[in-house]
């Protein structure tokens, strides 16, 4: 005689475990979608510069919005120095771009 182990588990626990598994898979899919558009930091800097120009914004405009100095914005766009992550994210947000760090 074979017993069904699932039949021994309360339905509420099974549903909760299934819900958790689905939510985990949704998070993984969302992450993989973000990573599909991932680019190296040097390319991200070029995208930010290009987007800023496309919007007709000067580096001073971005500086006024973010509080980040024009010098830092210039160096970030040219990947010529390490920029603090919060500054890089602020610069990207000012141009309508999103940054994910993986």
N, C-alpha and C positions, 0 to 999 in steps of 0.2 A: 504494500500500500504506500503510495507516494503522497507526501503532503506538500501543499503549495505554500512556500515561505511568505510570499506576498500576502496571502490571505490572513496571515497571522499579524500583519502590521496594520495598525489602525488607519482608516482611510484618511483622516486628517493629516497624519504624518506623511503619508504617501503624497498627498496633494501639496503639502508644504515643500517637500523635497523636490517635487517636479517643478513647482513655481521657482524655487531657488536655482534649479538647473537651467531653466529657460532664461531667467534674468542674467545668469552668468554668461550664457551663450550670446545674449543680446549685447552685453558689455564687450565681449570679445569681438563680435562683429563690428560694433561701433569703433573699437580701437583699430581693427584691421582696415576699415574704411579710411580712417585718419592716416594710417601709416601708408596706405596706397598713394597718397598725395605727398608723402614725406620727401623733403629735399635736404641736401647738405646745407649747413649754415651759410656757406659762401653763396650758394644759389638763392637762399632765402634773402640774403642781403640785397642781391640784385633785384629780386622780386619786389622788395620793399621800395627800393629806389625807383624802379619802373612804375610801380603803382602810384607813388607820390607824384611823379612827373605826369602820369596819366590824369591824375586829379587836379593838376595845375597848382600843386602845393609847393612852396619853397621849403627848404630846410628850416628856415625861421618860423614858418607856419607850424611845422611839426614841433619845433621847440616850444612855441607858445602854447600848444595844446598839451604837450607832455611834461614840460619843465626840464627836459633833457637838453643839454647844450648843443648848439649847432656843430661844434667840433666833434662831439661824441656821435652825433647823427651822421656826419660825414664819414667818420672813421668806421662806423658800423656798416654803412652802405657800401663802403669799399673793402670791408673785411680786413682793414689794416691794423686793427687792434682788437683785443678782447674787450667785449662790452658786457657789463653786468646784465644778467638775464632779465631782470625786471625792467631795465631800460630798453632792451631789445624788444621785449613784449609790448611795452608802451609805444615805441616807435611803430611797430607793426599794427597795433590797434588803431593808432591815429590815421593810418592809411586804409583801414577797413580790413586788414588781414588778420588771420588767427594764427597763433603759434602753439604747437604741441611739442612737448619735450618727451622724448622716449629714450 
